[in-house]
Amino acid sequence: MVIRMRVLLGPVLAFILGLAPSVGCTRQSEAAPDAGVPGARALGDASVPEGPPPPLDAARGDAPREPVPTEVAAIERGEEGSRLVVIDVQAQRVRRAGPWEPDLGSPGWSPDGAHLVYRRGSELLQALDGQPAHGLVKGIPMPADAPAYVFHPDSTEVTVVLQATVERIPLERPGAVGMRPGKVPLPSGCLPFDALWRPDGRTLDVLCNAASGSESPQVKHVRFDARVGKMVSRQVRGVHRLVGWDREHGLLAAGPVETGAGERIGALGDAGMLRPLRPPPDEAEAPGEYIQGYLPSRRWFASVQSGEDSSDPVVLSLSPLGSGAARRWLTGFPRLADLSLRAFGGWVAFIDHAPGFASGGEAGGDVYLVLAGSEDARLVLRSRPEAGVFYRSPTPRPSPAAR
């Protein structure tokens, strides 16, 4: 999954990414539809929505069906602090929960669904069934709700962006003899801030800030060949984070638009320049949009429209790469936050902020699941505002069909 770092790109972007979550026993039988949210229904069974999500790419056709994820990991927040929970989707209840601790955030499943990691302050931990969590590494830049890690495609390791290094940490047998963390070589003085594994698992792309004589640091793109353990680097322009990998265009990145507010998505070519993959907006005064992530299984990317204030309704869109028309998505959720776009599978989890916290408060809200492109969002678990119980940062466990 693409690392999404905290960047000051606009109030709505900070709100939706959570740059800014217990246990409520719910009915295990099928619940009634959620009448309070347009286009939403309760998820009491594991059926797939009727029909595929509307295709955005005519050449691709209808997206393949995928089973509903059986579990969603999230951060539960209550009066005692925060804790990692795993929610049983069909039963609509918390299946297991960790201890109450401060500063938990950024849960994430490995692509095969076998490993679950999360942050505790500046530390990354691996959750283990029936055992205390295993500490993987310390020294990750704050805040705890910025992931700063990415899984290897084969799920055998997690790669973590630290203050001045990038470390590869094995996941198969924590602490086993012969399995030691390894540092990714970087240019001298280059401070990493983003990383992405390519789908073949051979190449790791890293962005880092290199000291320069100017007021703004130079950004370098480091390409690390894991087969031979060597790296090459080059300076890049107009790039401030990685977005994903596309089978036709290669490495995708986001950068600022030439005029006004917002971001553009493009392919990062050999010349170190961002080649735009979408036409510019028709109007010079159009609201800026910020890239939320990329779904290679659909070849769509999600973006959110900037607003004057974080209390403004969230306007989310899905767009294909190229000149195809963008379309609004999840229009019935103006308080949407913590969208979990993944590099595998089409199911997405998100939070609907509880009333009273629509201005981007830290409390959180209800957990939902939806197929990318569909408006048929399904309630997984409600928060309980009267008891001070909320959820943040939901992430669905990958299903075999999505791997």
MARVOFI-894276 format. One record per residue: residue in three letters; x negated, y, z of N, C-alpha, C, O in turn. Coordinates in steps of 0.02 Angstrom, whole numbers, plus 50000, padded with zeros to 5 digits. Each point is the difference from the previous one (the first is absolute). Layout:
N
ALAXYZXYZXYZXYZ...
//
This chain:
403
MET499584994050000500425006050000499565006250000499475000250031VAL500775004649934499625006249996499985003350068500515000550034ILE498915001749987499945003750062500325006849991499875003449950ARG500544998650097500325006649996499755004150059500224999050057MET499335005649929499695004150052500445006150013500405002049958ARG499515000950101500385006150016499675005949965499435001650013VAL500955001549943499755005949964500535005450004500604998550001LEU499205007750002500465005550007500265002049932499755004749969LEU500774991750008500265001249933500695003350001500275001649948GLY500014999450111500665003050003500394996950057499874994250018PRO500595009550011500364997550058500414993849987500034995650043VAL500305003949899500414994149987499574993949990500194994550022LEU499235006249946499554994349992499774997450067500004993950012ALA499825010650033499794997850066500574996450036499884995250036PHE500735007249954500584997050032500134993049974500104995450039ILE499895003749894500194993649972499474994650012500174994250007LEU499205007749995499484995150012499934998450074499644995450018GLY500705008450025499924998850071499355002850025499744998050052LEU499975006849908499395003250024500235004050059499795005650016ALA500464992550001500325001850063499824993950041500184999650059PRO503304961850154499884996249981499964995650057499844994149992SER501884986950253499954999649961500454994849977500414999749954VAL499474997750074500354994149977500735000950014500205000250059GLY500215000549890500715000550010500314993649974499954998549941CYS500384997750102500304993849978500585001749954500455003750018THR499544993549922500525001349951500354993549984499764994650016ARG500825006149950500384994149982499624995849949499705002849954GLN500324990750054499664995649953500454997949943499774997449950SER500885003750058500454998849944499975006049953499705005150017GLU500614994249924499965005449951500345006250028500564999850024ALA499075005749973500255006450027500425003649948499954998649940ALA500445006050083500415003949954499575005049964499485002150026PRO500725000049913499615005149964499925006350041500425001850041ASP499025001649948499865006250034500405005649967499795002749949ALA500784998950079500435004949969499735007150006500245004549966GLY499254996450077499765006850011499505002449949499855006049997VAL499894989449961499505001949951500224997849931500094994049989PRO500015010649964500214998049932499494995349969499405001050005GLY500864993849962499564995549963499634995150044499554996749976ALA500635002750088499654995550045500484994850026500595001350008ARG499144992850006500414994850032499564996250048499394999949994ALA500934996950055499624996050048499754993749966500314997549954LEU499125000050070499694994149971500074994350049499584999250044GLY500964996949950500104994550045499804993449969499944995050035ASP499965004849898499774993949968499385001749958499775005750002ALA499984989549962499385001049962500155000049926499584997849961SER501005004650018500175000149930499685006049966499885005250031VAL500004994149905499715005449960500575004449974500534997349986PRO499385009250008500535004349974500264997449933499644997049961GLU501005004350026500304997949937499665003549942500015006149995GLY499694989949960499685002949942499325002950016499875001850057PRO499684998749893499345002950012500045007550006500485003049978PRO499015000050052500005007350002499965002849930499694996849957PRO500605009050030499995002849932499295000849975499595003250034PRO500244994249908499325000549975499845007249979500425003549972LEU498964998550041499775006649977499584999349937499925004749962ASP499814989250028499574998849942500384995249954500064994150014ALA500185008549930500414995949955499604994249972500284994749986ALA499075006250005499584994649973499954994250049499914994349980ARG500155007350084499934994750051500664996350009500004994050012GLY500565009549983500644996950012500164999750074499695003550041ASP500774992249977500224999550069499444997350044499644995449981ALA500305007550078499504997650048500194993150026500594998650008PRO498924997150006500164993350024500315000250070499855004550039ARG500584990649975500294999550066499484997650050499554996249982GLU500515006150078499564997850054500424998850062500485003750013PRO499364991250025500384999050062499885005750049499475003150000VAL501034998250041499935005050052499454997850049499994994250020PRO499565010349999499494998150050500334997450063500535002450020THR499154992750012500294997150061499825004050062500354999550051GLU499115004449946499785003850058499765006949979499765001049945VAL500315003650101499745006849992499625001850064500274999450055ALA499105002749938499625002650057500125007450005500085003449950ALA499934999250111500115007150011499705002050068499824995750040ILE500155010749971499805002750065500635002350036500385004149975GLU499724993250084500575001850042499775005250051499494999250033ARG500905006249973499835005250047500555000750052500595000249984GLY499195000050079500475000650055499705004050056499485003149992GLU500864996850065499775003950057499334997650027499635003950031GLU500204989749957499374997250025499425000849953499444997950015GLY500675005049927499465001049952500204997149932500555001349976SER499014994849994500134997049935499754992850000499544998350038ARG500754997549920499774993149994500154997449930500465002449966LEU499154992750014500104996749935500564994950007499994996050047VAL500495004049908500534995150000500064996849931499835003149950VAL500414990750049500174996549938500744998650001500254996650046ILE500115006049905500734999549998500214994349955499774999549943ASP500664996150082500324994749960500555003349958500505002450028VAL499424997749907500455003749957500704997050000500505003650005GLN499554989849989500664996949996500385000650066500605001449999ALA499054997550057500335000550065500095007150023500395001350047GLN499265003549922500035007050018499815001150074500355003550037ARG499104993649983499765000950068499244999450001499714997349953VAL499985005150100499284999450008499824992950018500254997350050ARG499324999649911499784993150013499434999750050499994995750043ARG499535008849951499455000250048499755007250006500085004149955ALA499624997350102499785006850014499354999750039499894995550041GLY499695009449947499375000650036500095004250063500565002150015PRO498904999150021500045004050061500095007449984499845002349945TRP500435001450104500085007349993499315003250006499634998750047GLU500215005649905499355003449998500095006949969500515001349968PRO499015003150042500035006649968499714999949930499574995849984ASP500655008749974499685001349935499984994149953499484998849970LEU501064997350024500014994649951500285002649934500425004549999GLY499344992549947500245002149934499734995649945499584995750012SER500675005549927499744997149938499984992449998499484997249985PRO501074999350030499994992849991499984998249926500255003749958GLY499444990650027499974997949931499884992549994499604997250038TRP500744999549914499914992949986499494999149944499965004049954SER499654990650050499574998149945500434997749941500584998250011PRO499175001949928500414998149943500324993150004500534998949972ASP499144996350064500304993450007500474999450059500294994750012GLY499795010750026500455000050057499744996450061500374999150049ALA499004998749950499724996050055499715004350056499954997650056HIS499855008549930499665004250049500385006550009500245003049951LEU499804999250111500325006350017499525004250041499764997850052VAL500085008249924499555004450036500365006550015500525001649970TYR499215002350077500295006450018499475004150036499474997450019ARG500675009049990499535004550033500215001550072500595000750015ARG498914999750029500095002750068499505005650007499414998850014GLY500835007349976499545005750000499504999249944500194999349942SER499175000850074499474999549950499774992849988499494998949967GLU500894996150059499814993049994500504996349955500595001450001LEU499154993749960500424995749960500024993150033499484997250018LEU501135000049991500094993650033500384995249955500375002049955GLN499524991650057500374994849966500484996650049499794997650052ALA500855002449931500514996950043499974992549991499974997549944LEU500054998850113499974992749999500594997250038500175002450054ASP500164992549918500584996950033499804996950067499544995850002GLY500795006150051499894997050065499345001550033499834996950051GLN499795007949922499355001850027499935007650001500355003449963PRO499194999150079499875007249997499735002149932499674996049966ALA500465010050015499765002549936499244999949998499675001050051HIS500054997749890499284999649991499745006549971500215002149946GLY499335001350089499715006149975499534998849941499564995750004LEU500545007949942499604999149940499455005149994499424998349985VAL500745008150027499505005349992500245006350035500615001150006LYS498925003050018500165006450031499685005649959499584998849956GLY500635007350059499695005749967500365002449938499705003349957ILE500954995050035500395002249943500235007250013500245001550054PRO499705002949897500245006850010500745000250018500404996149975MET499775008450070500705001050019500355004049945499665003449962PRO501014996350034500474997350048500134992549989499804997349948ALA500534999650100500124992849997500514998149948500044994149981ASP500375010749996500494998349949499755000949929500394999649952ALA498955001650039499694999949935499654993249994499554998750040PRO500644997049912499754993150000499244999350000499734996650044ALA499925006549908499264999749997499744993049991499424998650017TYR500994996849957499754993349985500364997449937500535002549982VAL499164992549987500304996849942499804992650000499424998450015PHE501044997249968499874992849999499674998049934500155002849947HIS499414992250058499754996849939500584996249968500414997250036PRO499635002549898500564996549967500084992750020500564997449998ASP498894999350023500084993050020500154999150074500044994450025SER500055011250010500205000250071499484997250049500174998650057THR499215000549922499494997350045499655005450040499644998550047GLU500465007949934499675005450037500405006349996500435000949957VAL499415003750090500295006749998499415004949997499514999250035THR500565005849922499485004949991500225006550033500555002549987VAL499025000250056500195005650043499575006149986499394999449996VAL500925006449998499655006349990499865003050069500475001850036LEU498894998749982499805002950064499745007149989500065002749945GLN499665000250108499785007049995499485001049946500035004949962ALA499484990650034499465001049952499854993749959499545000149959THR500844994650051499874993749965500664996749980500545002050022VAL499404993049936500564995749982499794992950018499484997649976GLU500924998950065499814993350023500504994849975500605001149998ARG499124993149982500404994249980500014995150058499484997850024ILE501135000549999500074995950060500394993749984500565000549974PRO499164993650040500354993849984500614999050045500025002450057LEU500484994149916500624998950037500164992750012500444998550040GLU499214997049927500194993050005499954997250071500484997150025ARG498955003850006499894997450068499655005350041499395000350000PRO500985004050034499695005550037499464997550047500114995650041GLY499295007349953499454998450045499634993649984499564998050037ALA500624998749907499674993649984499275001149981499825005349975VAL499774989750039499295000449984499905000749924500324996449961GLY499265008150020499855000949929500455005049965499865001949943MET500665000350090500455005049970499885006650033500265001350054ARG499355002949915499805006450029500245005849956500024999349939PRO500165006250093500195005849959499425002349956499424999250018GLY500745003549924499495002449955500155007049977500585001649986LYS498915002750010500105006949979499945000549924499594996749969VAL500845007450002499975001549929499495005549989500055005250032PRO499464993849924499505005349989500315006249968500404999549953LEU499415006350074500245006449975499425004749988499474999050030PRO500615006049927499475004949991499845003550066500445000950042SER498955001149967499795003350061500415006450013500095004149955GLY500164996650106500385005950018500715000349974500335005150007CYS499904989649963500674999949971500504997350051499924994350024LEU500585009649994500494998150052500634997349967500365003849967PRO499804989850042500574997049966500675002350028500055001550059PHE500454998749898500675001750023500554996049966500585000850018ASP499274995049934500504995949967499674993949968499425000449980ALA500954994050014499724993949971500564995849970500575000450022LEU499264995749928500494995849965499654994149967499515000949963TRP500734993150050499764994049965500384999349934500605000949997ARG499034997449950500334998449937500314993050005499774996050041PRO500745002549918500364993650008499564993849994500174994850029ASP499285005549933499584994149993499574998650061499684994850004GLY500305009950044499624999050061499255000649992499634998550046ARG500155003749897499285000649987499735007150012499425000950017THR501015004049974499785007050003500385003950053500624999750002LEU499015003950040500295004550049499855007149979499425001849989ASP501095002350004499925007149984500065004150063500464999050040VAL499075005749970499985004250059499945007349978499625001549955LEU500755002950078499895007249992499665002750062500184998150056CYS499335006349935499665002950058499825007249985499915002049942ASN500025001850112499795007049995499255000350008499724997650049ALA499955005549903499285000850002499835007250013500305004549971ALA499214996750073499805006850016499745003549937499684997049958SER500485009450038499765004049942499875007150023500165001850057GLY499565002349899499865006950017500615004549999499985005650025SER500564991949946500615004149995500424999250063499874995750042GLU500655008549964500444999650058500404993550001500134997250053SER500065000449888500384993749995499534994249985499595000549954PRO500454994050084499574994449988500164996649933500585000149978GLN498934997049992500104996149939500334993450018499864997150052VAL500585000549904500304993450009499654995149954499915001349941LYS499884993250088499674994749960500434993849999500334998250049HIS499664998549894500334993649992499464994550001499564999949958VAL500504995750091499524994550008500344993649977500534998250024ARG499154998349930500254993649977499534994550026499424999649979PHE500844996250066499604994850033500164993349969500584997850000ASP498914998849973500084993349971499884994850054499424999050020ALA501104997850005499944995350055499644993649981499754996550043ARG500205002049892499664993949979499255000450011499684995250019VAL500045010749969499285000850005499805004650057499415000850014GLY501095002450019499865004350057499685006749983499645002850041LYS500494999749899499715006449979500545005049984500584998249986MET499235008250017500475005349985499715004949951499395000749993VAL501075002749971499825005749958500465005650019500574998850020SER499205007449975500415005850020499955005449947499525000349961ARG500985003950038500035005749954500435005450031500444998650041GLN499445007549940500425005450023500655000149960499994998749940VAL500565002950093500655000449966500315006850015499845003250050ARG500604999049906500325006450007500764999149996500254995649965GLY500105008650073500734999949998500304993850030500554998049980VAL499114998950068500244993850031499955000750076499485002150026HIS501064996350010499945000150073500254993750034499964999550062ARG500294995549902500144993450029500164994949946500195001849944LEU499744991850074500154994549955500734998050009500275000450055VAL500044997449890500714998350002500124992549987500434997150031GLY499194999949924500114993049984499634997849938499575003649975TRP500604990550001499694997249940500554997949952500484996750019ASP499455005349918500484998349948499664995849947499435001349981ARG500934993649995499704995349952499815003349934499564997549965GLU500765008050017499845003449937499535005850010499525000949961HIS500605003350090499625006150009499424999450049499585004550004GLY500384990050033499444999150047500125003650066500554999850027LEU498925003449999500025003150065500425006449999499875004549960LEU500644995850084500445005850004499825004250060499834997450053ALA500195009149939499845004650054500475006049997500345001149950ALA499675002750105500415006050004499555006050007499474999750032GLY500745005849939499635006250005500475005949996500594999149984PRO499175006950031500445005950000500205001849929499644998749952VAL500955004450043500215002649935499605006349985499725003150045GLU500264998849892499595005749980500285006650026499625004550017THR501044996149985500315006150026500564998150047500354995149988GLY499735008850065500544998850047499844994550049499424997950008ALA501104999850026499924994850051500144993249971500304999349947GLY499464995550089500154993149980499394996249977499445002550001GLU500694991349979499484995449977500184997249931500575000449979ARG498934997049988500124996449938499654993250006499514999250037ILE500764995849928499704993449999499634999149934500245002449948GLY499194994350054499624999149939499534994050006499944996950052ALA499745001649892499514994649997499315003050010499835005049969LEU499774992050075499335002350013499524996549953499824994250011GLY499985009349936499594997049949499265000450014499795002650051ASP499814994949902499274999750007499695006950003499455000850027ALA500885004249946499725006850000500085003550067499765005650008GLY500594991250040500095003150065500555005150003500055003950048MET500374996349901500565004749998500654996250004500044994249980LEU500485009050047500654997150006500395001249936500145005749982ARG500044988949984500405000749938500744999450018500234994650019PRO500145010949976500714999950021500404994749961499904999149940LEU500564997550095500414994949970500745002049997500424996049980ARG499735010150041500675002649996499985007149972499525003650014PRO500984998449946500015006949975500105004950057500304998250051PRO499465007949942500115005150052500745001850005500374998949952PRO499855003850105500715002150006500185005249949499585004049978ASP501064995950002500235004749949499985007250023499895004649960GLU500224996550104500035006750026499405001550045499824995950042ALA499895009949949499435001950040500175000550074499574998950043GLU501065002949971500215000950069500324993750030500295000450054ALA499654993849912500314993950025499674998050066499405001050009PRO500994996250038499714997950065499444994949989500054995649957GLY499435005150083499454995349994500204993150025500414999450046GLU499294995449925500134993250022499354996750021499475001449972TYR500574994350079499424996850028500074992449995500534997250016ILE498944999549961500014992949987500034996250066499605001250045GLN500874994049959500074995950060499684993149993499814997050051GLY500135000649889499704993449990500194997249932500395003149963TYR499334991050021500094996949935500194992750009499724996650043LEU500765001049917500224993150002499804996649934500365000549951PRO499074996150048499764996949938500474994749973500024998949939SER500354997750104500464994949977500575003049958500304996549960ARG499845009950050500515003649961499705005149952500335002249953ARG499054999750061499665005449963500375006650009500075003949953TRP500154997350109500325006350019499595003250056499664996550037PHE500375010049967499735003350059500545004350031500465002449966ALA499494998550099500495003950037499705006850018499415000550014SER501005004749984499775006750018500565003450040500584998449993VAL499225006450048500485003850040499925007349984499445002549991GLN501125001050006499995007149983499845004250061500254998850055SER499335006149935499815004350056500595004450019500445001449959GLY499565000850103500535004450025499705005650041499414999950018GLU501005005049996499775005750040499914998250073499605003050035ASP500794992049988500004998250071500084992550006500324996949957SER499405000150096500044992850008500714997650016500144994149997SER500325010650019500694998150011500404999749935500584997850000ASP499125004249944500344999649936500124992649982499604995850019PRO500955002649945500124993149980499434997349958499715003549959VAL500124990150052499484996849962500264998449930500534996849993VAL499115005349955500184998649931499474995449972499445002149985LEU500744991550006499534994849979500164997949929500594999449981SER498894999449979500094998049930499554994149983499484999150031LEU500754996949920499594994749970499875001849928500465002249964SER498934996950013499815001849932499574994649970499604996950036PRO500465001749899499534995649967499385003849980500015006249995LEU499454990349993499425003249971500155001649927500284995849965GLY499565010250013500155001949932500555005249998500085003850048SER500294996549898500485005449989500714998250019500455004149992GLY499674989950034500684998050019500295004550054499635003150038ALA501034997349964500335004650047499954997450072500054994050012ALA499855010750034500024998450071500724999550022500455002849967ARG499684993750089500674999650027499985000650075499524997950032ARG501005005049997500045000650073500104993150030500304995649970TRP499445003750090500054993550035500185001250073499785004850031LEU500634990749996500235000250069500305006850017499835003250050THR500634998849908500315006650008500455000450062500155005450023GLY500054988850004500425000150059499615000550065500304999550054PHE499045001749942499595000250060499585006450001499404999849987PRO500915005850028499635006450001499515000550059499595004650001ARG500454990850047499545000150057499484994549995499684998250050LEU500224999049890499544994549990499295001750020499775005649990ALA499884989550038499305000850019499654993349999500334994849995ASP499015005350010499594993950008500144994949945500114994150015LEU499885008049923500124995549943499404995449991499435002349994SER500694991150005499444995249998499924997149930500174994249989LEU499585009749965499864997449934499394995450002499485001950027ARG500584992249943499474995050003499754998649930500335001449950ALA499074995750046499714998249936500234993149977499794997749947PHE500644999150091500254993349981500744999650019500205002250054GLY500194995049901500714999350015500405006449988499715005449994GLY500954993850004500435005749986500415002450058500365005049994TRP499614991750065500385002250058499645005450037499394999750010VAL500995005450011499725005850035500395000950065500614999550001ALA499045002050053500315001850064499935007550010499535003149976PHE500954999750062499945007050016500415001450064500374995850024ILE499535010250002500365002350059500505005449980499855004549962ASP500764994950065500485005449996499975003650068500224997250050HIS499525008849950499905003650063500665000850037500525001649971ALA499454997450094500595000850042500225007350000499595004549995PRO501074996750009500255007050004499655003750057499914997350054GLY499915008849932499655003950051499254999949989499635003950031PHE500144991549926499284999649986499875001049926499464998249975ALA501025004749990499915001149928499475005149984499795000649943SER499995003250107499495005149988499304997150004499515003750005GLY500444989649994499344996950000499744998450069499404999350010GLY501055000150038499804998250068499664993250001500074996149953GLU499585002450101499614993950005500414993950019499734994449998ALA500905006450020500374994450029500094994249952499844994350018GLY500405006849922500114994649953500744999149987500395004750007GLY499804989149973500704998849985500154992849985499684995550028ASP500805003149926500224993349983499574997149943499725003749960VAL500234989650039499604996549950500444997549943500524997050012TYR499285004349926500364997849941499534996449951499405001050001LEU500904994649957499664996849945500365001649935500615000949999VAL499014999649946500315001249935499534997549946499395000350008LEU500894997149937499604998449942499835006449963500435004449992ALA498964996149986499795006049964500465001449941500114995649958GLY500155010450039500455001949946500734999350016500425002849966SER499744993450087500704998950018500235005250051499605002650039GLU501044998949960500305004350050500334995950056500285002850047ASP499684990649947500334995550047499554998750060499774994450011ALA500115010850029499584999350059500384996350054500615000750006ARG499044995250033500324995650048499715001050070499395000150010LEU501045000750037499805001150068499684993750030500294994649996VAL499125006250033499654994450033500105000450076500184995150031LEU499715010849998500075000850072500105007350017499655004449975ARG500844996950068500135006850021499575002050060499824995850042SER500015010549961499705002850061500565001050051500594999549984ARG499215002050077500495001350053499835006650034499695000150053PRO500515005549916499825006650027500205001050072499655003350038GLU500924993749983500235000950068499524996950051499985002150058ALA499634992849920499504996850043499295002349985499524997550029GLY500425007349924499335002449982499604995049960499385000150004VAL500954995649957499664994849961500055001649926500545000749973PHE498874999849994499975001749929499464995849966499574997050033TYR500475002749900499514996149962499645004549950500285004849974ARG499094993450013499585003649951499614995049959499914994250021SER499855007949922499514996449959500184992849985499604995650011PRO501015003049963500184993149985499634997449938499875003849953THR499964989850046499674997049942500244992949993499924996050047PRO500365002149896500274993249992499454994849989499495001449969ARG500624992650059499534994549990500084997349929500554998449980PRO498915001149983500054997749931500294992949996499844995750041SER500605003249911500284993449989499604996349948499655003249961PRO500384990050038499614996249950500125002249929499545000049959ALA501095002050026500155002049931499675006549980499935001449941ALA499855002550109499715006649985499244999749995499695004949982ARG500024989350034499264999750004499704998249932499394999549994
//
